[in-house]
Amino acid sequence: MTLAPDTLAVKHYLVDLQDQICAAIESEDDDGAFREDRWDREQGGGGRTRVLQAGAVFEQAGVNFSHVTGGELPPSATAARPELEGRAYQAMGVSLVIHPRNPYVPTSHANIRFFIAEKPDEAPVWWFGGGFDLTPYYGFEEDARHWHRVARAACAPWGDEVYPRYKAWCDEYFFLKHRAETRGIGGLFFDDLNEWGFVRSFEFLRSVGDHYLDAYLPIVQRRRHLPHGERERRFQLYRRGRYVEFNLVYDRGTLFGLQSGGRTESILMSLPPLVRWEYNWHPAPGSEEARLYSDFLRPRDWI
Amino acid sequence: MTLAPDTLAVKHYLVDLQDQICAAIESEDDDGAFREDRWDREQGGGGRTRVLQAGAVFEQAGVNFSHVTGGELPPSATAARPELEGRAYQAMGVSLVIHPRNPYVPTSHANIRFFIAEKPDEAPVWWFGGGFDLTPYYGFEEDARHWHRVARAACAPWGDEVYPRYKAWCDEYFFLKHRAETRGIGGLFFDDLNEWGFVRSFEFLRSVGDHYLDAYLPIVQRRRHLPHGERERRFQLYRRGRYVEFNLVYDRGTLFGLQSGGRTESILMSLPPLVRWEYNWHPAPGSEEARLYSDFLRPRDWI
């Protein structure tokens, strides 16, 4: 006998995760506080958007929970799974992007989501997806190793092949084809996950969600006081342009949100507060900036 | 008897147009000069990218000519015309985006392009496309009227219905669905144009290209000395975010360029040099900023 997936338990977990992450980020910042907007969506569902702006450590941190329902999955969700076309759905998730002020502190992103697609007289199709990935402006091998070790630990109880599989998927997903660069040093990415059954798959989702702060906060603490100047700031703003390019051109979550009539301000809170583009700019050979491209913005085995 | 389209004449016109526009922009700026990069594309063709950076009047001006050839039209070009799938093609055009420094001077964009899709033993399919549109940060009805009067004059010899048709197409095309805003006050947009035959269609293309400077420069001259402060600058940087959103999420030219393996730095020179995003920002009711949204960022009859 197959039990229906426990949608309510997932929702409770996600709401708690949002609370827990916001509390930790706020306590790491000496100054900033999250502001919350609760919103409803005309077509069904709503969310809790929380944004911390102009903090001492975090220039902007957005941590969103949303639970939306719809009569028909949008194209971004069915492109790879045409059998789901026309199904009603529920999508719920926590999505966060943290843009620190100090260029030596990397930007981080995490997403934890649950989908269920329903059709009268048929069993619901459900799956989990998510992961977390790190985008440094200046590379530190020690940080990259720490980030990936925590990612591996999150996956370990599900078998040794899980981390390498989702690590590779992350490298492949967060890739800017038009730049031939990864977005950052990756981490974990998974989607369409139901192969372990609901209970074990949901446990995995929780493991990923629960490991995010362990992965990120030690890096923030290590780098937040490093002195920096105009040069590092300019490079940070320049590299943030790649973040915008990825999110608006490639990111499935962003496209899903915009196509499904999501709340634009909540979706686009992933975009950095200040960004530069500079035509045909290249780092000076041998510089720390050049080392980011050569040593960090391509898939590597970090462990 | 149908003559083959005179591809070489189009190319000569486009190269001359680039020269003429660059000379005029440079002479309007007291300080800046265009830098040229010539480039070749592995898959065929190349271009002349010209960018003026950090000028006195223009914070960035990009005026590109490109002529690319390919074995197969990319999806962005055949989505609406599946009969052209798999055809070899040539695409040539001039594309420009001017980002002024003073927030009272609008950003302008123009594009003039020619496509020819070929298949052995069949007649080539060719068409022109292009137009120009204006994106103000602060609205001046007088400027909007001038811009649209010049647009109408460019179309007049082809019949009274041409300006209204291409004006409406422009409003529809430069629309940010996720914001329910037009990008600016529009202008002209046309595509798939071959209905007047090659000679008359090419004349129309030239008329649009030749009217761009008449439409834009008087507005630049009228507004470039207006005093402004931090508030206007912040609003300009914020509104530039919409420009980025449009170009990366919706613009067919950008997607065509990125998908067809175009030169990324030339394609993305349309992005502004400095941009802000601010979560859930809204203009104060009754302010000049609010008036931009209420009076300018929706389709209007400007003449």
Interface residues (C-beta under 8 A of the other chain):
Chain A: D37 V51 Q53 Q60 G62 K177 H178 R179 L237 G241 V244 E245 L248 V249 L258 T264 E265 I267 L268 M269 L271 P272 P273 L274 V275 R276 W277 E278 Y279 N280
Chain B: D37 V51 Q53 Q60 G62 K177 H178 R179 L237 G241 V244 E245 L248 V249 L258 T264 E265 I267 L268 M269 L271 P272 P273 L274 V275 R276 W277 E278 Y279 N280
